[in-house]
Amino acid sequence: MQVYRLRGASALALILAAVACSDNLSAPLSTFYANLTGDQALPVVTTTATGSAHIANTGTTPPAVNAVFTGLSGVPTRISIAVGLGGTNGPIRADLCGGTVAACASATALGATGAPVAATMVGGFAAADLYTAMKTEGNTYLVVFTVAHPAVASGANTSGGEIRGAINFTPLP
């Protein structure tokens, strides 16, 4: 049996190559999910519209979101992530389209190309704080606003929306 030893620069190069090929070990990726319906919106909306979202977050950068919808009354005017327990409205902390960022492009998907859309943090809220809130299931939600069901500001909180879904670690059936 032959034993090979790596010495000096060879060993260092091998280690650096392995690290370069790996994911960022200091910021593991967490995947969250949201199933969106009108009965989760506040006030509740009677609609057949639904949606689902996959939300990737490293804890250090704003989340990246893929979302699809069916049956919306029109192209969303704003899609956002808010902090608030189920059954309550909370402040918007990140916009995905509309609001503080580019207009929404489609009534069937978040991004025009199907690629994940990076959230833009709003209100001075940090990405790390949103990640912390998302780790407590039911403490954050994704909401889709349309012309028929607009965002309504009430102090620091925002109500309304056509469909809404709690953000969780596991998708609901």
C-alpha positions in Angstrom: 0.0 0.0 0.0 1.3 3.4 -0.9 0.8 6.4 1.3 0.9 9.9 -0.2 1.7 12.9 1.8 0.8 16.4 0.8 3.3 19.0 1.9 3.4 22.7 2.2 1.9 24.6 -0.7 0.3 21.5 -2.2 -1.7 20.8 1.0 -2.7 24.5 1.3 -3.9 24.6 -2.3 -6.0 21.4 -1.9 -7.7 22.9 1.2 -8.3 26.2 -0.4 -9.8 24.5 -3.5 -12.2 22.4 -1.3 -13.3 25.5 0.6 -13.9 27.5 -2.6 -16.1 24.7 -4.0 -18.2 24.4 -0.9 -21.1 26.6 0.1 -20.6 29.5 2.4 -20.2 27.6 5.7 -20.8 30.6 7.9 -24.2 31.3 6.4 -26.2 28.0 5.9 -29.1 28.2 3.6 -32.6 27.8 5.1 -35.6 27.2 3.0 -39.0 28.4 4.1 -42.5 27.9 2.5 -45.7 29.8 2.3 -49.1 28.6 1.0 -51.2 31.6 0.2 -55.0 31.8 0.3 -57.7 34.5 0.7 -58.8 33.2 4.1 -55.4 34.1 5.6 -55.7 37.7 4.4 -56.8 40.3 6.8 -59.6 41.2 6.3 -60.5 37.7 4.9 -61.0 37.6 1.1 -63.4 35.2 -0.5 -61.5 34.1 -3.6 -60.4 31.0 -5.4 -56.9 32.5 -5.9 -54.1 30.6 -4.3 -50.3 30.7 -4.4 -47.2 29.0 -3.1 -43.7 30.4 -2.3 -40.3 29.0 -1.6 -38.1 31.4 0.4 -34.4 30.9 0.7 -32.5 32.8 3.3 -28.9 32.7 4.5 -29.5 34.8 7.6 -27.1 37.5 6.4 -28.7 38.5 3.1 -32.2 39.4 2.1 -34.3 36.4 1.2 -34.7 35.1 -2.4 -38.2 34.1 -3.3 -39.9 32.0 -6.0 -43.7 32.2 -6.0 -46.5 31.1 -8.3 -50.2 32.1 -8.2 -53.4 31.0 -9.8 -56.7 32.9 -10.0 -55.6 36.4 -8.9 -57.9 39.2 -9.9 -55.0 40.9 -11.7 -51.3 41.6 -11.7 -50.2 42.2 -8.2 -49.5 45.8 -7.2 -47.1 44.7 -4.4 -45.8 41.5 -3.0 -44.2 41.8 0.4 -43.0 39.9 3.5 -44.4 41.3 6.8 -43.8 40.4 10.4 -46.9 39.5 12.4 -48.5 36.5 14.0 -51.3 34.7 12.2 -54.6 36.5 12.6 -52.9 39.9 13.0 -51.4 42.5 10.6 -47.9 43.6 10.9 -45.4 46.0 9.3 -44.0 45.2 5.9 -40.3 44.4 6.2 -39.3 43.4 2.7 -40.7 44.1 -0.8 -40.4 41.6 -3.7 -42.1 43.7 -6.3 -44.2 46.9 -6.2 -44.0 49.1 -3.1 -40.4 50.3 -2.9 -39.1 48.3 -5.9 -39.9 47.6 -9.5 -43.5 46.9 -10.5 -44.8 43.3 -10.5 -44.8 41.8 -13.9 -47.1 38.8 -13.8 -50.4 37.5 -12.3 -49.0 33.9 -12.3 -45.5 34.2 -11.0 -43.3 36.5 -8.9 -40.5 37.0 -11.4 -41.0 37.3 -15.1 -38.3 34.6 -15.8 -39.2 32.2 -13.0 -35.8 33.0 -11.3 -35.8 33.8 -7.6 -36.4 37.4 -6.7 -34.2 39.0 -4.0 -36.2 40.9 -1.4 -35.5 44.5 -0.8 -35.5 45.3 2.9 -37.7 48.3 3.9 -38.2 50.5 7.0 -34.6 50.1 8.2 -35.3 46.4 9.0 -32.1 44.2 8.6 -32.1 41.0 6.7 -30.7 39.2 9.8 -33.7 40.4 11.8 -36.1 39.1 9.2 -34.3 35.7 9.2 -34.7 35.6 13.0 -38.4 36.4 12.8 -38.9 33.8 10.0 -37.3 31.1 12.2 -40.3 31.4 14.6 -43.0 29.7 12.5 -46.1 31.7 12.1 -44.3 35.0 13.0 -44.0 36.2 9.4 -46.1 36.1 6.2 -46.0 36.7 2.5 -48.9 38.8 1.1 -50.0 39.6 -2.4 -51.8 42.9 -2.9 -53.8 43.7 -6.1 -55.9 46.6 -7.3 -59.0 44.9 -6.0 -57.4 44.1 -2.7 -54.9 46.9 -2.0 -52.5 47.5 0.9 -54.1 49.7 3.6 -51.7 51.4 6.0 -52.8 51.6 9.6 -50.1 53.1 11.7 -47.0 50.9 11.3 -49.0 47.9 10.2 -50.4 47.1 6.7 -53.7 45.2 6.1 -55.4 44.0 3.0 -54.1 41.8 0.2 -55.8 39.2 -2.0 -53.9 36.2 -0.7 -51.6 35.7 2.2 -49.6 32.8 3.7 -47.7 32.2 6.9 -44.0 31.5 6.4 -43.0 28.1 7.8 -40.1 25.6 7.6 -42.3 22.9 6.1 -44.8 23.2 3.2 -48.4 22.5 4.2 -50.2 19.8 2.2 
